[in-house]
């Protein structure tokens, strides 16, 4: 009997192809933006034909949505889970601002610590998505963040009862902007800093500093 190299099953092969397309798309969208990244660029680097993208996703817009569903949906679910856990422990009492911000920020830290490196690529892509959303991405982000915005705004309103709702909305806007810009890259800090204190790979230290900054901003008069 002649033994050959085992081949992948059709289902496994399809999943590997789909995963490879998603990983390449994430990186190219992050590097070049949504509009400037063509399906031809993605298929070329993923070493698949265009029919594979159409088979697995149907369109470029559906591929973008799949990229966000792959990472952002679990990230936001973890944020909600952490917030629910803290609220259960407090038995109806308001959370502290520190606890609320920590639930929002530290979930991103855990994603950034993904050992494959793809979690960090997605966080940078997410940062880019807020500043350069491209076609259809803005409505996609609105859908993905809908429950997070509602729950965290309610928690912050309980934690800061003297802060008007309009002010909470603006400060949440600044929170999302700070996280997006920080995730997008370290260009500004490298310009400001004359030393090597700002290490773009030290995600834990970066997000701890972001947390302190955001807490102070929400507590400001």
N, C-alpha and C positions, 0 to 999 in steps of 0.2 A: 504494500500500500504506500502511495506517495503522499507525504505530508506537506501541505502547503501552508502559507501564512493565513491565519484566520482573517476573514473580512468582517467589516462592521455590518451589523444588521441594517436594513433600510431605515428603521426608526432612529437608530443610534447615529447613522450617517447624516440624516436630516437634522437631528438636534445639533450635531457638531458643526454642520454648515451654518445653521441658524445662529449658533453662539458666536462663530467666527465673524459673521456679517455684523452682528451687534457690537462686538468688541472693536472692530475696525471703524464702524460708523461712529461710535462714541468718541474715539480718539480723533478722527478727522473732523467731526462736528466741533470738537473742543479747539482744535488747532486752526481751523479755517472759517468756522461759522456755518450756520445752517444753509444759507443761500449759496455760498461759494462752494460748498461740498456737493459734488454731483454723484449720482448713482454709479457712473462709470469709474470715478475715483475710488469709490468704496469697493466695487466688484474687482477692480484691478488689484488693490492691496489685499483683499480677502481671497484672491485667486478663485473666484467663482464667476459664473456667467450671470448676465442680467436676468435670465429666466429664474435663477435661484432666488433673487430678491423678490421678484413678482410672485413666485410660488409661496414663499414664507410670509411676505408682508403685504404685497399687493401694490404699494406705492411708496414714494419717498416720505409722504406725510405719515403713513401708517408705520413706517420704519422709525421715524422720529418718536412717535407715540410709544412704540415698543421699547425704545431706549429708555424713555422716562418711566414707563411702567416697570421696567426691570429693576431700577434702583430707587426712584423717588417714592413709589407707592410703599415699599417696605420701610424706607426711611421715615416717612410721615406716619406710618402705622406704629412704628416704634416710639415716636414722639408722643402719640396719643396714648399708647400703652403705659409709658413712663408717667405721663400726667395723671392717668386714671389710677395708677398704683399709689402715687403720692396723695391724691385726693381721698382714696379709700383709707389710707393710714391716718389722715387728718380728721376723718369722720365728720365732714361738713364744715370744718373750720377753714378759713382762708389759708392758702399756701403762701410762703414767703416769695418775694420776687426772685430771690436767689434760686429757689427750687424750680420755679417756672422756667427761668432762663436756662438753667442747667438741663432740664428735660428737653428743651429745644436744641441746645447747642451740642450737648455731649453725644446725642444720637449720631450727629454728623461726624464726631470724633471717631466713634466706633466704625463707621463706614470708611473713614480715611485710613484706618489702621488695617484694612483688608490687605493681606499679605501678597495678593496677586498684583496689587497696584491699580487694579481697575476701579476700585472704589474712589481713589483719589482723582483719577481721570474724570469720573462722573461728577465729583464735587466741583472740579474746575469747569466742566461743561455746564453745570447748573449755574455757576457764577456768571458764565458768559450768556446763558439763556435769559437772565434778568436784564442785562444791559443791551443785548443784541438778540431779541427773541426770534426774529425771523417769522416766516409765514406759519400761522396756526399755532405757534408755540405759546403765545400769550394766553389764549383760551385754554390750552392744555395745562399750563401752570395753574390757572385759576381753578380748574376742576380738581387738580391734584391737591391743592392747598385749601380747598373749601372747608373741610372739617377741622383742619389744624387751626385755621384763622378763627373760626367760631369758638372752638374750645379754649384756645390760649387767650383770646380776647376776654372771654368770660372769666377765666382764672385771674387774669391781670386786673380786671375790674373789681373782683373781690379782694385782691391783695392791696389794691390802691383805691379805696373807696372815695377818696377826696379828689381823685384825678378825673376830670371830665372825659366822657367817651371819645370826644373828638381828639383830645390830647393822647389818649391811649392808641387810637388809630394811627396818629402821626408817629408815635414812638415805635409802634410795631412796623410801620413803613421803614423807619430808619434801621430797625433790627434786621429786617429782611435785606435791606440794602447793604448793611455792614457785612452780613454773612455772605452775600453774593460776591461782593468785591473782594473779601478776604479769600474766599474759595477760588476766585478767578485767577489769582496769581499774586506774586510778591514784588511786582515791578516798583510800586511806590515806596515800599519800605526799603528796598535796595537803594533807591535814590536818596532817601532821607538819612539812612544810617551810614555812618562812615566806618563802622566796624562790622564784624561778622556775627554780631549778636542775633541778627534776624536770620534764622535758618528756615528756609521754606519747607524743609522736610520734617521739622519738629511740630507736627500737627497738634500734639497734646498741649504744648506750651502756648501755641498760637491761640487755640480755642479757649484756654483758661484765661488768657488776656482779654479775648473778645468777651467772655462771660462777665468779667469784672467791669469792662467798659459799658456793656449793655445794662447791667444792673444799676450802675451809677446813673445812666441816662434815664431809666424808668423811675428812679427815686428822686430825680431832680425836681425842685419846686415847679 
